Amino acid sequence: MPAPNKTRVIVGLSGGVDSAVAALLLKQQGYAVEGLFMDNWEDDEEQHYCTSAEDFQDARQICEQLGIPLHKMNFSSEYRERVFKYFLDEYAAGRTPNPDVLCNSEIKFKVFLEYAMRLGAQLIATGHYARSEKSNDSIRLLRSHDVDKDQSYFLHAISQQALCMSLFPVGTILKREVRALARDAGFVNHAKKDSTGICFIGERKFRQFLAKYIPAQPGNIENSTGEVLGMHQGLMYYTLGQRQGLGIGGRRESPGTPWYVAAKDIHRNVLVVVQDHDHPLLHQRSLSADNLHWISGTPPAPQFICTAKSRYRQMDQACHVTVVDAQHCRVEFEQPQRALTPGQYVVFYKNDVCLGGCVIDRVGPVASSNRPTVAIHARTAA
């Protein structure tokens, strides 16, 4: 990796504080820094337009303060084809996708990287909370020092080539230090709220947004024995483990006892719910997964022990991984896991090193139930 002395680095500037401080740190280290703002969602909603315009103005002001050029590019067609289409297909299939992973692997560390190289960059940088280090002939992806903000989970699918050409300047400091650096530098966004919502699309009223693209198909809500309890508005609107918004509270036989989404029966268009936070249908010990990606390019071994996360905020869970082939694996957890969700990612770690990850395809309950057919279904639409 080139030394800082005048190495040309293009930073992906979002208008947020993390990428702004990434640019600040790189300039202080002696890199020749430039910024690039991506506006990758074209929408006729005024609120989104105003938010994007505000973000761009923040990015432009940061660049003016740092004395660096700012480029602006729209990759909306690539985003719709490589990320948003997958997002819609997965929801239409009754699964729950995580578009942030594809945003990184397909847009930020592929399309943006390729464009930055055409602009003459030698490296790119982002405001992600992660670290990288050289190990033998490859680059390893590591967790950030700020464990509460670590984003290696969302970066597990980027290529080895992209990782070799990327810098993560804020990965070695804490979020509070990032804000302090931004405040001391006089950045307008030093106290700006962290972005949330769908990658590049932002916060939306989710049901209304999804209904614009996928027709809702209402159906029955049933308990684990097949009793109809009510109607759902469309399986795409619900996720496993969900408690709120089911519309079946206050039933006479179970007053005040909450219901949880335990499964989606895609073939019958039925939402299966159970009572009790620790119901057996909500806990599984094993899963099968596809779309395997290893940071190093190859798995550690055909079978190995590590820890894994099946959702971003989850604590590491001990597991045994069996690699079936280049695209598939099986994972057996030491302890039952709650609400493992098809469409989400399971990401593997050895201490601080992110090994890679894959998409959860099927999961199975720990204990048998009266209705084994309500076990969570795999993908039913490609």
C-alpha positions in Angstrom: 0.0 0.0 0.0 1.5 3.4 -1.0 3.0 5.7 1.7 1.1 8.9 2.7 3.5 11.2 1.0 1.3 12.9 -1.7 -0.5 9.6 -2.4 -3.8 10.6 -4.0 -6.8 9.4 -2.0 -10.4 10.0 -2.9 -12.7 9.9 0.2 -16.4 9.0 -0.2 -18.0 12.0 1.5 -21.6 11.5 2.6 -22.1 14.8 4.4 -21.8 13.0 7.7 -19.2 13.5 10.4 -17.4 10.1 10.0 -16.4 10.6 6.4 -15.5 14.3 7.1 -13.1 13.3 9.9 -11.7 10.5 7.7 -10.7 13.2 5.1 -9.3 15.4 7.9 -7.1 12.7 9.3 -5.8 11.7 5.9 -4.9 15.3 5.0 -3.1 15.6 8.4 -1.1 12.4 7.5 0.1 13.9 4.3 -2.1 12.3 1.7 -3.3 14.3 -1.3 -7.0 14.1 -0.5 -10.1 14.7 -2.6 -13.7 14.1 -1.9 -16.5 12.4 -3.9 -20.2 12.8 -3.0 -22.5 10.1 -4.3 -26.2 10.8 -4.9 -27.5 7.4 -5.9 -31.2 7.5 -5.4 -33.5 9.5 -7.8 -36.9 10.1 -6.2 -39.8 12.5 -6.7 -40.3 12.9 -3.0 -39.4 16.4 -1.9 -38.2 15.3 1.5 -35.5 13.0 0.0 -34.4 15.7 -2.4 -34.0 18.2 0.5 -32.0 15.7 2.6 -29.7 14.9 -0.2 -29.2 18.5 -1.1 -28.4 19.3 2.6 -25.9 16.4 2.7 -24.1 17.7 -0.4 -23.9 21.2 1.0 -22.3 19.8 4.2 -19.8 17.8 2.1 -19.0 20.9 0.0 -18.4 23.0 3.1 -16.1 20.4 4.6 -14.1 20.3 1.4 -13.8 24.1 1.4 -12.6 24.1 5.0 -10.0 21.4 4.2 -9.0 23.1 0.9 -9.6 19.9 -1.1 -11.6 19.3 -4.4 -15.0 17.8 -4.3 -16.4 15.6 -7.1 -20.1 14.6 -7.4 -21.4 11.5 -9.1 -24.7 9.7 -9.6 -24.6 6.0 -9.7 -28.4 5.6 -9.5 -28.7 3.1 -12.4 -26.0 0.9 -10.9 -27.7 1.1 -7.5 -31.1 0.1 -8.8 -29.7 -2.8 -10.8 -27.2 -4.2 -8.3 -28.8 -3.4 -5.0 -32.4 -2.2 -5.1 -33.5 -5.0 -7.5 -32.1 -7.6 -5.1 -33.8 -5.8 -2.2 -37.2 -6.0 -3.8 -36.8 -9.6 -5.0 -35.9 -10.7 -1.5 -38.9 -9.0 0.1 -41.2 -10.4 -2.7 -39.9 -13.8 -1.7 -40.8 -13.3 1.9 -37.2 -12.9 3.1 -35.6 -9.9 5.0 -32.6 -8.6 3.1 -29.9 -6.3 4.4 -29.1 -3.8 1.5 -26.1 -2.2 3.4 -23.9 -5.2 2.6 -24.6 -5.0 -1.1 -24.3 -1.2 -1.0 -20.7 -1.7 0.2 -19.7 -4.6 -2.0 -21.4 -3.4 -5.2 -21.4 0.4 -5.0 -18.9 1.9 -2.5 -16.2 -0.6 -3.0 -16.8 -1.4 -6.6 -18.5 1.3 -8.7 -17.1 4.1 -6.6 -13.7 2.5 -6.5 -13.6 2.1 -10.3 -14.6 5.7 -10.8 -12.1 7.0 -8.3 -9.3 5.1 -10.2 -10.4 6.7 -13.4 -10.1 10.1 -11.7 -6.5 9.1 -10.9 -6.8 8.0 -7.3 -4.3 5.5 -5.9 -6.5 4.7 -2.9 -10.0 5.3 -1.7 -11.2 5.9 1.9 -14.5 5.9 3.7 -15.8 6.8 7.2 -16.5 3.1 8.1 -15.6 1.9 11.6 -13.3 -0.9 10.6 -9.6 -1.6 10.3 -7.4 -3.5 7.8 -3.8 -4.9 8.0 -1.5 -6.7 5.8 -1.0 -10.4 6.5 1.5 -12.3 4.3 0.3 -11.6 0.7 -3.2 -10.4 1.6 -5.1 -7.8 3.6 -7.2 -8.8 6.6 -10.4 -7.0 7.7 -10.5 -6.2 11.4 -13.1 -4.9 13.8 -12.8 -1.2 14.7 -11.4 -0.2 18.1 -14.9 1.3 18.9 -16.8 -2.0 19.5 -20.1 -0.2 19.7 -19.7 1.3 16.2 -17.8 -1.5 14.5 -19.0 -2.0 10.9 -17.0 -4.9 9.7 -20.3 -6.9 9.6 -21.4 -4.7 6.7 -18.0 -4.9 5.0 -17.6 -8.7 5.0 -18.5 -9.1 1.3 -16.0 -6.6 -0.3 -13.3 -8.1 -2.5 -9.6 -8.6 -1.5 -8.6 -6.2 -4.3 -11.0 -3.5 -3.0 -9.7 -4.0 0.6 -6.1 -3.6 -0.6 -7.0 -0.2 -2.1 -9.1 1.1 0.8 -8.4 3.1 4.0 -10.5 3.3 7.1 -9.1 6.3 9.0 -11.7 6.4 11.8 -11.4 2.7 12.6 -8.7 3.2 15.2 -10.6 5.9 17.2 -13.8 6.2 19.2 -17.0 7.9 17.9 -16.8 10.5 20.7 -13.3 11.3 19.5 -14.5 11.6 15.9 -17.1 14.2 17.0 -14.5 16.0 19.1 -12.1 16.2 16.1 -14.9 17.6 13.9 -15.9 20.1 16.6 -12.3 21.3 17.0 -12.0 21.6 13.2 -15.1 23.8 13.1 -17.0 21.3 10.9 -20.7 22.3 10.5 -21.7 18.6 10.9 -19.8 17.8 14.1 -23.1 17.2 15.9 -25.1 15.8 12.9 -27.2 12.8 13.7 -26.0 9.5 12.2 -27.8 8.4 9.1 -30.3 5.6 9.4 -32.7 3.8 7.1 -32.1 2.1 3.8 -28.6 2.7 2.2 -28.7 5.8 -0.1 -32.5 6.0 0.3 -32.7 7.0 4.0 -35.6 6.9 6.4 -39.0 6.2 5.0 -42.4 5.1 6.1 -41.5 1.5 5.3 -44.8 0.0 4.4 -45.8 2.9 2.2 -42.4 2.8 0.5 -42.4 -0.9 -0.1 -46.0 -0.9 -1.4 -44.9 1.4 -4.2 -42.9 -1.4 -5.7 -44.4 -4.7 -4.5 -48.2 -5.4 -4.4 -49.3 -6.4 -0.9 -50.9 -9.8 -0.5 -52.9 -10.0 2.8 -53.4 -13.4 4.4 -54.1 -15.3 7.6 -52.2 -15.0 10.9 -52.1 -18.4 12.5 -50.7 -19.8 15.8 -48.5 -22.9 15.8 -51.5 -25.3 15.8 -53.1 -23.6 12.8 -55.8 -21.6 14.5 -56.5 -18.4 12.6 -56.0 -15.3 14.8 -56.3 -12.5 12.3 -55.1 -11.1 9.0 -51.7 -9.8 8.0 -51.2 -7.1 5.5 -48.5 -8.9 3.5 -45.6 -11.1 4.6 -43.0 -8.6 3.3 -44.0 -6.2 6.1 -43.0 -8.6 8.9 -39.8 -10.0 10.3 -39.0 -12.9 12.5 -39.2 -12.1 16.2 -41.3 -9.0 15.6 -43.7 -8.1 18.4 -45.2 -4.8 17.5 -47.8 -4.1 14.8 -49.4 -7.5 14.5 -52.9 -6.3 15.3 -54.0 -9.4 17.3 -53.6 -8.1 20.9 -56.4 -8.2 23.4 -57.7 -11.7 22.6 -59.9 -13.1 25.3 -57.9 -16.3 25.7 -54.6 -14.5 26.2 -55.2 -10.9 27.5 -52.0 -8.9 27.8 -49.7 -11.7 26.5 -47.6 -10.5 23.5 -47.4 -12.4 20.2 -44.2 -12.8 18.2 -43.7 -13.6 14.5 -42.2 -17.1 14.4 -42.3 -18.0 10.7 -43.6 -17.1 7.3 -45.3 -19.9 5.4 -44.7 -18.6 1.9 -46.6 -21.3 0.1 -49.9 -20.6 2.0 -49.2 -16.9 2.5 -49.6 -17.4 6.3 -47.8 -15.5 9.1 -47.2 -17.9 12.0 -47.1 -16.3 15.5 -46.4 -17.7 19.0 -46.7 -16.4 22.5 -43.7 -16.4 24.9 -40.5 -14.6 24.0 -38.6 -17.9 24.4 -41.0 -20.2 22.5 -39.1 -23.1 20.8 -40.2 -22.0 17.3 -38.3 -18.7 17.9 -35.0 -20.5 18.7 -32.8 -22.4 16.3 -29.4 -23.9 16.7 -28.5 -24.5 13.0 -28.8 -22.9 9.6 -27.7 -23.4 6.0 -26.4 -20.4 4.0 -25.4 -19.5 0.5 -23.5 -16.7 -1.4 -20.4 -17.4 0.7 -17.6 -14.8 0.6 -14.3 -15.1 2.3 -12.1 -12.0 2.8 -8.9 -14.0 2.1 -10.5 -15.7 -0.9 -10.6 -19.2 0.7 -12.2 -20.6 3.9 -9.9 -21.3 6.9 -10.7 -25.1 6.6 -13.4 -27.4 5.3 -14.7 -27.4 8.9 -13.7 -24.9 11.6 -14.8 -23.3 14.9 -15.3 -19.6 15.2 -17.8 -17.0 16.4 -20.5 -15.5 14.3 -23.1 -12.7 14.2 -26.5 -13.3 12.5 -27.4 -9.6 13.0 -25.4 -6.4 13.3 -25.9 -5.6 17.0 -25.6 -9.2 18.2 -22.9 -10.4 20.5 -20.5 -13.0 19.0 -21.9 -16.5 19.2 -19.7 -19.6 19.2 -20.4 -21.9 16.2 -19.1 -24.7 14.1 -18.9 -24.1 10.3 -19.0 -26.8 7.6 -18.1 -25.6 4.1 -20.3 -27.6 1.7 -18.9 -26.0 -1.6 -17.8 -22.7 -2.9 -21.2 -21.1 -2.3 -22.8 -23.0 0.6 -22.1 -23.8 4.2 -23.8 -25.1 7.3 -23.5 -23.4 10.7 -24.2 -25.1 14.0 -24.3 -22.8 17.0 -23.2 -23.8 20.5 -26.4 -22.2 21.9 -29.8 -21.8 20.4 -30.2 -18.5 18.6 -33.4 -16.4 18.6 -35.1 -15.4 15.3 -32.5 -16.4 12.8 -33.8 -14.8 9.7 -33.5 -16.0 6.0 -32.2 -13.2 3.9 -30.0 -11.7 6.6 -26.2 -12.3 6.8 -24.2 -14.5 9.1 -20.7 -13.1 9.5 -17.7 -15.1 10.9 -14.9 -13.9 13.1 -11.7 -15.2 14.7 -11.2 -12.7 17.6 -10.9 -9.3 15.8 -10.5 -10.7 12.3 -13.6 -10.8 10.1 -13.3 -14.0 8.0 -16.2 -13.4 5.7 -19.9 -14.3 5.6 -23.0 -15.5 3.7 -26.7 -15.2 3.4 -29.0 -17.2 5.6 -31.1 -19.5 3.5 -32.8 -22.0 5.8 -33.0 -22.4 9.6 -34.5 -25.2 11.7 -36.1 -25.1 15.1 -34.2 -26.5 18.1 -37.3 -28.5 19.3 -39.9 -30.2 17.3 -43.4 -28.7 17.2 -46.9 -29.8 16.5 -46.7 -28.3 13.0 -43.3 -29.0 11.5 -44.5 -27.6 8.2 -44.3 -24.1 9.6 -40.5 -24.2 9.9 -39.1 -21.2 8.2 -39.1 -21.6 4.4 -36.2 -20.9 2.1 -36.2 -18.6 -0.8 -39.1 -19.3 -3.1 -38.6 -16.7 -5.8 -35.4 -15.9 -7.5 
